[in-house]
Amino acid sequence: MKQHTLKRYYSFEGKGLHTGQFAHLTLKPSSPDTGLVFVRTDIGPDAFLPALGEFVSDTSRSTTLSNGEIEIHTVEHLLSALTGLGVDNAVIEIDNIEVPILDGSARPYIEAIAADGLARQVEDRKYIELTEPIEIIDEKRGSNIRIEPAPEASYDATIDFNSRVLGIQQVHWDKTVDYATQIGPCRTFVFLHEIAYLFQMGLVKGGDVDNAIVIVEHPIPEDQLNELCSLFNVKKLKISDKGYLNNLKLHFNDECGRHKLLDLMGDLRLSGGFLRARVTACKPGHAINTRAAQEIRAAIQHQK
């Protein structure tokens, strides 16, 4: 397999999910062996930040990378899109602190890039291959991720939020599954009872019913719905029979599980490239995902 980059520039703009700040983002082709590199153009043309695990600085409801004054929030959807499409090398220019949330999925990136296809490069792809399994366990959250050597990449993820709406969802991706249609369109989600707390924590300032699935575990009074209308800046909100706000139409019955897989693939791209490994995750999240990426990078350095 050869390395691939983009065929042209792609531009996106919008507010960040957590900061609410507006940003312009441009994806650009890059030379072989560059990997994925962010540039904060508002800081300066040399404000580079490689998409690597050692630069993870926060995992509160998203993945943040930073190096000194250079900081970029919510990188996981974009990294997942580039990984799912097979992009080895790209420069990502952004003029603010957070990647735009767009529709809450990776679909806008996928639709733009897939229309042109990728540019094939001369150099061979350098896969990340482990000699021994890696397992990360978070006993407090009941989470674990296991990465095992394998000839081809595959991902299995199980989510369980003790939710009557979601239930337990098990999802899978390997090269026989079309990432662009089966994983990429799946949107981020939040439980309604979490929203007030997240606002208090300074998060989800850019969240609304257009970029997130809102899950309602318990019936709520009409006056609370009216308060939410003001919060989300919409005229009317409803709760569907299945427990989703605003009678949302899911892309898949297990869309939330698929989104967690989308996040996992994006976070593990911080290992520095494409894995040749079998990844099995139970209750994945940004903290344990990025720890796994860091452990992979440490293992690769040890193997050299």
N, C-alpha and C positions, 0 to 999 in steps of 0.2 A: 504494500500500500504506500502510495506517495503522499507527501504532505499537500495540504490544500489551504488556500486563502480566499478572500473575497474577490469578486470580479470588479467591483466598483465601490464607491462611497454609498453609505445608507444613513439617512438622518432621521431622528425621532425627537420628540419633545413632549413634555408633560410634567405633572407634579409627582413628587416622591410620596410613596405610601405613608412613611412615618414622619418625615420632616414637613411634608406639604410644600416644600420648595420646588419651584419650577426650574427645569434644566433642559438644555439642548444636548443631545448625544449624537455623535457621528461614528460609525464603524468604518474603518479603512483597511484596505489590503496591507499586508506586511510581508517581509522577506522570510525565507525559510529559517526555522529554529528560533524565531522571535517568541513564539508562544502567544498568549493573550496578555496584552499590556494596556492598562488604563493611563490616560493623561488628563490631569486637571488643568484645562486650558485657562481657567480663570486665575490660576496661580501662576502659570507660566509654561512655556513650551517644553521645559525640561522637568516638569512635575510628573515624572513617570512612577507608576505603581504596578508592578507585575502581579498577575492573578495567581498568587502562590500562598500556601497555607501559613507560612511564617509571618504574613502580614495581616492575619485575622486579628482584629482588636475587640470585636463585640459580636455577640450572637443573640441579642435580645429581639426575637421575632423576625430577624433577618440576619444576613451576614454582612459585616462591615470590615473593610480593609483599610489599613492606615499605615503611614510611615512618616513620622514627624507631622508637619502641617498638612500633608496630603491625606485626605480621608474620603472614602466613598462608601455609601450605604447601599444595601439591598442589591447586591451584585448577582445573586444566585439565579434569577430567571434568565438574564442575559447569558451568563456562563452556561447554563443548561441548554439554551437554544443553540449556541455555537457548538457545543459538544454534540448534541443530538443531530445536528446537520453535518458534522464532520469537519469543522473549521479548526485547523491546527494553529494558524497564525493570523492575528488581527490586532490593530491598534484601536482602542476605544477612547475617543475624546469626549470629555464631558465638562460643562462649564459651571457645575454646582456640586453640592455634596452628596446627592442621592440620584441613583438611576431612576428614570421615570417608571411608574408602575404600569402605565398604559391600561390594558384591560385586566391586569392581574395575572396574566399568563405569559407564555413565551410566544404566542401566536403572531403578534405583529412583527417580531423579528423574523420568524420563520417564513411568513408569507412574502416579506420583502426580499429576503435572500434567496429563497427557493425558486423564485420566478426567474432568476438569472443563472442559477447553478453556481458552482464553485470553480475557482481557477486552480488547476493542477500544477504542482510545483515539481522541480526536478528531484529534490532530496526525498529519501525514504522517511516515512513516519517512524519516530522513535517511541515505541510503546513502553509503558510502565509495566514491568513484569516482576513479580515477587517470587522469592524462593521459598518463603515460609508464610503460613497464614498469619493474619493480624486480627485480633479481636478486641474491641473496645466495649466496655460494660459501664453503664450508669445505673447503679443499683437504686439510687434515689428515685429516678424517673422510670425505672423498669425498662430501660432501653439498652439495646446492644446492636453492634454492627460487626459483621465478620467479613473479611476480605481474603479470599483464597486464590492461589494461583490457578489459572485456567487458560485454555487456548484462545478463548474469545470472551469478550465482556458480556456480563449479564447482571441484572439487578432484580432482586426480589425485596419487596417492602410490605410490612404489615403495620397498619395503624389501628389503634384502639384508644379512644378518648373516653371510654365508659359512657358513650352517648347513645341514647335511644334513637336518635335521628340517623347517625352515621353507622352505628354498629361496628363490627370489625371488618376492615377492608384489606384484601390482599391483592397486590398488583405486581406485574412482571414486565421487564423489558429485556430483549436481546435483539440481535441484528435482524431477526425475522419480523419484528414488530416495527411498524412505521412510526417513528417518533413524532414526525411532523403532524400526523393526524390523530394519534392515539394518546400522546403524552403532552406535547407542546401546547395544545389549546386549553389545558386544565388550569382553572383559576385558583388563586389563593383563597383562603377561607378564615372565618373568625366566628367564635360563638358570641351571641348577643350579650350574654351575661359578662363577658370579658371586656366589652368595649369601654365602659366607664373607667375601669382600672387602667386599661392601656392608655387612655387619654391622660389620666393622672400621672402616668409614667413618661409622658411626653411623646407617645407613639401614636400611630395611625391618624396623624393630622391630615393626611391626604386621602384617607379611606372613604369610600362611598359605595352605594349599591351598584355602581357601574364597574368597579374594579375588584370586588370581593364577594364571595358567597357568604352570607350571614346566616348562621344556624341558630334556630330558636328551640331550646330544649323544653321550655315550659311556656304555657300561655301567659300573655302579658296584657294588662289593662289598656283600654283605648287611650287614656291620657298619656301613658308611656309611649305608645305608638306616635302620638302627636309630638312628643318631645323629640323622638327620633327623627321625625320629618324635618324638624328644625335643624337637628344635628347634621343630617345628610343633605339638607337643602333640597328636599323634594316635597311635592304637594301631598302625596298619599302613600302610605305603606300598608302592605298586607302580609299576613303569614299564610303560606300555603298549607294544605293538609299534610304534606310530608315534612313540614317543620323548617322551611326556608323562607327568609324574608323576601317580600315583594313578589311572591309567586314566581320565583326564579326558575327558569328552565335549565336543568343540568345538561351538560354535554354528554355525560355518562353517569350511570347510577353510582359508580365509585369514583367520581371526579375528584373528590377530596383526597382519596388515597393516591390517585394518579398525580395529583399536584405535589404530594409529599415525595413521590418518586422523582418528579421534575426537580424539586429542590435538592434532593439527594445527588442527582447527577450533576447539578450545577456546583454544589459544594465540593464534591469529590474531584471536580476539574481543578481545584486548588492543589491537587497532588502534582500538577505540572504537566499533564497531558492525558492521553487516552490509556485507560487501564486494559490490561489483559488479565482479568480477574473475575471471579464470581463474587458478587456483593450481596449479602443477605442482611437485611435490616429489620429490626423490630422496634416500632415506635421511634422512628428517626426524627431528628430535629437539628437545627443549625449547630448547636453546641457539639453534639456527638458526631455529626457529619464532618465538621471542620477538624475536630480532634482526629478523626480517621484519616483525613487528608494529610494532616501533619505527621501522623504515625507512618503513613506510606512514604512520605518524603524522607523521613528519618531512616526507614528501612532501606530505601534505595541508596542513600548515602553510605549506609553500613555495608551494603553488598558490593560497592565499588572496590 
